[in-house]
Amino acid sequence: MNILTLLARVQLHEFELSLAEWLPRQIADLEWGSTLVVVTPYLDEDGLWLLHNAYRRGSSVTVLICAPQQNFDAIQARGQKLNVQVYRTIWESDLNVLAA
């Protein structure tokens, strides 16, 4: 099953916690060499640094931001410096570009 098929099955949930508060427990037991794909409507500095820590523990980290974000270019540039790949995936065409 490819990643686009898996993403098509993702279900939305409302969370009161921020990504930086919720994610650490979810990824605490990831094995070295794991690939972490995070689909989120918003990524802030705290979340980006948390994902950088996952990278430092041996994970490959990709973030798909699925809603408009004003400071996207700055977050993407910072992510590149922190070895966190950040992509804007608002439209299906954005996903098609990544899949190519």
N, C-alpha and C positions, 0 to 999 in steps of 0.2 A: 504494500500500500504506500503510495507516495505522499509527500507532506501536504500537497494541496487537497488530497482526498481526506486526510486527517483533519486539516483545518476546516473543511466543510462540515465536519461533525462536531465542532467546538460549540458548546452551549454557553450562553451568557449568564453571568451571575452578578448580583449586586453585592459589593463588599464595602464595609465601612472602614476597613483598614487600607492603608496605602500599600503599594507594591513592596516598598522597603520594610514594612511591618509584617506583611503576610508571607512573603516569599522565603525568608531564611529557614523556616521549619520545613518547607516543602522541598528544599534542595539540600538539606543538611546531610543526607545519606547518598548523594550522587557519587558514583564511582569516578575515579580519575579517567579522563578521556571521554566522558559523557558529552553529548550535545544538548544544550539547553536552548529551547526556542520559546521565547516569551511573546505572547500576543497581548497587547495592551492599548487602550485608547490614549494613554498619556505616560510619558517617562520623565521623571524629574532627576535632579542631581543625586539625591539620596538613592533612588532606585538604580541609577547608572553606576554609582560606586559599589552598591551591593552586588551588581552583576559583574563588575570588575573583580570583586573578591572571589566570585565563583570561577572566573577565568584563572585567577591566581592559584586556585585549588585544582586546576587541571581540566576545567570544562571549556568547551567551545561555546560561545554565547552569541545568539542572534536574537534581535528584538524586532518585531513587526509592530509598528505603531499604526493602528487602524482607524484613526480619527485625526482631523486637522489639529496641528500643534504649532502655535506661533513661533516658538524658538526651536523648531525642528532642526534647522541647519546647524545651530550651535550645539545641540545635543548630539547630532550625528558626528560632528567634528570632534567633540570631546570623547564620544564613544570610540572613534577610530584610534585616538591616542591611548585609550584604556583597553584596547583589544576587544571591544564589544561592538559587533556589527549591528548598526541601527538602520532600518529601512522604513520608508513610508509606504503603507499598503492600504490606501483608502479605497482604491478601485480595483476591479478584477484585472484591469490592464497592468496595474502595478505588480500584482502577483505573477502575471504572465512574463513580465520582464525578468523577475527573479528566477522563474522556472527555466528560462532560456539559457 
